[in-house]
Amino acid sequence: MTNSVQASGDPAAGFAPLRPPSSADAPPASEPGGVTRARGFRAVGVHAGFRKDPSRLDLALVAADEPCACAAVFTRNVFCAAPVTVSRAQLGADQPGEPAYGTARVVVVNSGNANAATGERGLETARATARIVGDAVGCPADEVLVASTGVIGEHLPLEPFETGVPAAAAALSPDGGADAARAIMTTDTLPKEAAASFDGADIGYAGCTFSVGGMAKGSGMIMPNMATMIAVVTTDAPVLPHDLHKALARAAGTSFNKVTVDSDTSTNDSCFLFASGAAAPAGAEPFAPGTPAFAAFEQALGDVCQNLARQMAADGEGATRLVTVNVTGAATLADADAAARAVANSPLVKTAVYGHDANWGRVAMAIGKSGAAFRQQDAAIDIMGMPVCRGGLTVPFDEDEALRRFENPEIVIDVDLGAGDAATTVWTCDFSHDYVTINGDYRS
């Protein structure tokens, strides 16, 4: 059975896929552990009372054993939440978009209430939270970073912090990462953790093993313009704060900033990266940009961030499939990104994936409206490695084989614009009936 609209020419001649199956992007491997995989960090997740269900964890702490280098990236949504404003200032960034880095000891995250659109009262609540956590952990308030996630426009109560934080601080543990990852969930169906390690033998740190670990939450209102919904990443590599920020910005640009579930950028997006240096010998020099050590660190950081980003896309609200959109042959990186996002954000593409329909015309529509520069007659499209469009025209394909491939948990769409050498990858998910149900009932 072939597609009902046929291209001219001999179907038996066949068309080579844009990318051989063996060259498909494999997800970065994740090692066991999460935000406490790196040495020098402890974490905890508890029920503090932000949510009515006493069995649901709703407060997380991630603490370094000692004050350490920290960097962060935040939402660029003008309607940014109070904790974003406070944490950004704690890391020396007075204005949105300024590099945020410095020294910090702990981050606290509550779920269930975003503390967004809450005015001066919300800012004071965020600052008071930092004071409460600092007193409990034993550090100054300016070494505490705050983050919140949940409903927008409701005032965040202080009482759960006053009662929950001391108990949480007393329970901080190197084994607490999994509970912390659960405590930051909102509409997520699964906690999201990832870790990676690298050997110091070949990078000038013989006898050392360095790790990067992290946790993230995100399921809806996801198209970050900085990093992710909420993420905390740690490393025991020695990295200076300003170098840490540059590495984080690069990693976010190829991971969290390439995720979209519904094209909406949250008011609360925050990603924090701590570096304890605990795996290096005492007095060891920090990793310097341009060295093999720094390259190894950036590789591990990128792997962890990309793994978390893929998990977020796969766990999009109501999602049944992770969707990877690869665009090649673009005239510029901006064009590649525009085309990929147009496909990934298209409700028609996303519902076609949910319906197991290899309707490549919807992909063509999306790239055509994206603003990317290309000629229709140069465009090519594959769905799950099956050529479906060449030269802007339909290609005969086996519909039964397409249905079989739609059973895969990850659906890959490849587009070649035929206009240059720039390329990118964006991750999204399908749209199911449950997406409407989840968001229609969000405040219920």
N, C-alpha and C positions, 0 to 999 in steps of 0.2 A: 504494500500500500504506500503510495507516494503522495506528496503534497499536491493538492488539487490544482494549484497554479504552477505550471511547468515552465522552465526556461528553455530557450531554443538550444539546439545542440544535442549531442548524444549523452543520455544519462549514464550509460555504461562506462563512459570515459572517466567518470569520477572526478572529484576535486580533493586535493590534499587539504587536510585541516590546517588552520592558521598556526596551531602549535601541536606537535605530536603529543599523544597522551603522556608519554614518558617525561615530557618537559613541563607538565602542569605544575604550578606552584604547590609545593608541599607545605603544610602548616609547620611552623617552627615546633620542634619537639619540646615538650615541657617536662621538667623533672619534678619529683615529688616536693611538696612544700609550697609555701606562699610567702606572705609578707614577713614571716619570721625565719625564712630559710637562711637569710644572711645573718652572720654573727653580730652580736651587739644590739639585738632588738627583741622586744617582748610585745605581746599583744593580748587583747581580751575582747570578748563580746558578751554583753549582758542585756537583760531586760531591765530598763530603767523606768519605764512608764510612759514613753512617748506614744506607744501603741496600747490599745485596750487588751489585746490578747497576751496574757502573762507568759505564754509559752514562746512568744516571738521575741527574739533578740533585737534590740533597737538602739544600742549604744556601743561603739567600738573605740578602743584606744590602741594606738600603736606608739610605743615609746622606745627611744634609744637609751642605752645604759648611761651614756654621757651626751652632753650637747655635741652636735655634729653638723657637718655641712648639709644644707638642704636647698633645694630649688623647687619651683612650682610653675605651672602654667594654668591659666584660668580662662573662664568664659569671656567672650567679647560681646555677649548680649548686653545691651544698654540697661536692661532691667535686671542687673546683677544683684545677687542676694547679699545680705549683710555679712555672712561668714566669708564670702569672697573678698569683700572690701577690707575686712579686718585682717584676714590672712595675707592678702596682698601687701598691706601696710607692714605687717610683721616681718615680711621678707624684703622690705625696702623699696617696694614699687608704689609710688604715689598715684600713678595714673594707669588705666587699663592699657595693656599691651607692653608696658615697661618690663624689662627683665626682673624677675622676682627670685632672689636668692640671698642666702645668709647662713645663720646658724639657728638651729632649732633642736628641741628635745622630744616633742610629742605632738601627735595630731589626734584630735577627737572628732568623731563623726557620729551624728545622730540620724536616724531614719524616721520617716513618718511626718516630718514637718520641715519645709525648706527654709524657713526664716527669710523668705523673699518678699519684697514689696511690703516691708514692715517698718520702714522709716527709721527715725532715730532710736525708737524703742528697740527695734531689731538689732541695730548696731550695738547698743548697750548690752543687750542679751548676749551677743557674740563675745563682747569684751569680758563680760562677767563670767561667761563659760570658760574663757582662757584663764581667768584668775582662779576659778574653782579647780580646774584641772592642774594648774601649776601648784597650788597648795597641796593637792593630793599626791602628786608625783614628786614634789620637792624641787621645783625649778621656778624661775621667774615667769610671769604671765607672758612676757614677750618672747619666750621660747616655746609657746604653745600655739599651734595652728588649729583652726576650727573649720569644719565643713558640715553641711546639712543637706538632706535630700528628702523630698516628700511634697506635700501640698503647698502651693504658693498662696500668699496673702493671709495666712493665719499666724498669729503671734506665737512664738516658741516659748513655752513655759520654762522657767529656771528650776522649778522644784525637782524634776527628774534628774537634772544634773547634780543638784545639791545632795540628793540621796544616793544616786546611782554611781557617780564618779568615784567617791571614796571606796566603795566596795569593788568597783572595777579596777582601780589602781592597785588595791591589795591583791587582786587575782592576776595581775599581769604575768605572763609566762612565755617562754620560747615556744611553747606548744599551743599558744592561743590564737594562732593565725586563722585557723579554720572557723572558729567562732566569730572572730572579727569580720571575716568575709561574709558571714551570714547576717551579721548585725546591720550591715550597710545596705542590704537588699530592700527594694521597694516592690515593683511589679516583677522583678527578676524571679525566674522559676528555679534557678540554680546559683550557688555561690561561684564566683569566678576567681581562680587562683592560678598562678604560673610561676615557674622558677627555672633558672639556668645557672650553670657554673662553668668555670674555666680554670685551667691549670696555670700556675705562675712560672713553671719551669722554663718555658721558652720566652718569657717576657721580662726576665730579670728579677723574678721573685721566686727562686727555687724553694721548694718545700711548702709553698702556699697554694691554697685553693680558694678562689674567690667566687662569690655567689651574688646573684640578683634575684629577688623575689618580689611578688606583688599580688595585690588584690584589686578588684574593680567591681563596680556595680553599674548597671545600665541596661535598660530593656526597651524603654520608650522615651520620647522627646530627645531623640539622639540624632544629631548631625553636628558634632563638635566643631568649634572654630578655635581650638586651642589644644585640647587634650581629650578628656572623656568626661563622663558624668561625675563620678567620684572614683579616683584611683589613688592608691598609696603603694609606692615602690621603694624597696630598700636595697642597698648593696653594702657589703663589707669591704669593698675596695676603697683605697684612699684617693679621694678626688676633691679638689678645691671647689668652693661654692660656685664661682663664675663658670668654671669648666663643666660643672655638673649641670648648670642651666642650659648651656649650649648643647650638651649631649641629650638632655631631656627634650629640648625643642626639636632637635633633629629626629629623635625617636618618635615623638608625637606626630610629626609631620608625615611619617610613613606608616603609621599604625592607627592611633585613635582618630586622627583627623581624616582618615580614609574610611571611616565607618558612617553609615547613615541607616537609620531604621525608618524614619518618617519625615526627614528633612527639617526637623525642628531642633534648634539649639537651646539647650537648657539655660536657665538663669543661674545655675549653681555649679556648672562644670568646674572641677578642680582636680589637678593631678599633682601629687607631691612625691618628690624623690629625695630620700635621705641616704647619706653615705657615712658609715661609721668608721671605715678604715680598720675594723677589728681583725680582719684576716691578714693584714700586713704586719711584718715585724715592727717592734717599737722603733720609732725614729726613721722609718722608711720614707723615702721621697714619695709625694703624691704622683699619681699617674698624670703624665703630661700629654696634652694633645699632640698628635703627630708621631707618637711612639707606639710600638707593638702592644704595650700594656693598655694604652687608652683605646686602641682599636679593638682589642679583645673585650674590654669592658663595654664598648658601644655595641659590639655584636650581641653580647648577652642581653644588654638592656633592650636592644631592638627586638630580639627574639621574644622576650617576656612581654613587651608592650604589644607586639603584633599578635601574640597568642591571646592576650586578654581582649584585644580589639575584636578578633574573630569570635571569641566566646560571646561578646556582647551582641554582635550581629546575629549569631546563631540563636541567641535567646531573645530576639526582638519580640515584642508583645504579640502573642498569638502565632509566632512563626512556626512553620513546619520544615523549612529548608534554609540553610545558609546559602547566600548567593554571592559569588565572586564575579566581579566585572573587570575584565582586563581590556584596556584600550592601548593599542599600539599604532604606529604610523601617523601620529599627530604632528602638526607643524610646530607646536610649542607644548611645554608642560602644562601651561594654563588651559590650552585646548584639550589636551588629554584628560585633565581633571574635569573640565566642564562636560565633556562627552560622557565620561564614566559616571559622574554624578547624575546626569540627566537620565541615564538608563537605570541607575540604582534607585533613584527617587520616584520613578514613574509608577503610579498606582496601576496602570495598565500592564506594565511589565511584571510587576510584583504579583498581581492577581493571575496573570497567565502562568507564572511559575507555580502558584498554588493549585491552579487547575490542571497542571501537567500538560500545558499546551505550548508547543514549540512555535509560537506565533512571532516569528522574527520581525514581522512588520511593525510591531510595537517597539522593538529595539531600534529599527531604522527611524521611526518617528521621533524617538527620544534623542538620538544623536543629531538628527536633522534640525531640531528646535534648540539645540544646546548652545549655538553660537560658535562652535568650533569650526575652523576653516577647513573645508574639504569639498571634493566634487563627488556627487552621487555615484557617478560611474566608476569611481575608484574604491568604493567602500566594500568591505567584506565582513561577514558575520558568521560565527559558529556558535552553536548551542550544545554544550556538553561534548565538544570535540567533533560535532557533526556539522559539516558545511551546509549552511542554509541560504546564504546570499553571497554572490560573487559579482563584481562589477555593477553593484546596485540592483541586480536582478535575482529572482528566486532560483534556487538550486533544488533539483529533485532530492528528496530524502525519505527514508523509511519511517513512517509515523509510528509503527509498532516498536521499532528500535528506539525511537525518541521517548515513547512512553516507558520503556524499560529503563532508560537512563535517568528518567525523572524520579526513579525510586532511590537514587543516590541521596545521601543526606546533604551533599553540597552540589549546587548547580552552578556551572561555570559558563559565563557568557564572554566570548572573545570578539572584539571588534578591531578591525584594521581600517583606519581612515585613509591610508594611502597618500598622506600629505606630508610626511616627514619622518623623523626618527624618535620623537618623544613618546613616552609610554607611562602608564600608571595603572594601579589596581585599587579598586574600591570594594568594600564589603557591605552587603545589605542582607535582607531576608525577604521572604514572601509576605504577602498580606492575606490573612485568613479571616473568616467570620469572627474569630475570637478577638482580633484587634479592635473591632468596633465595640464588642461587649466589654472588654477590659477598660477601654477609655471612656465608654459611656457610663460605666459604673464606678469610675476611679474614686470619687468622693463619697460613695454610698457606704 
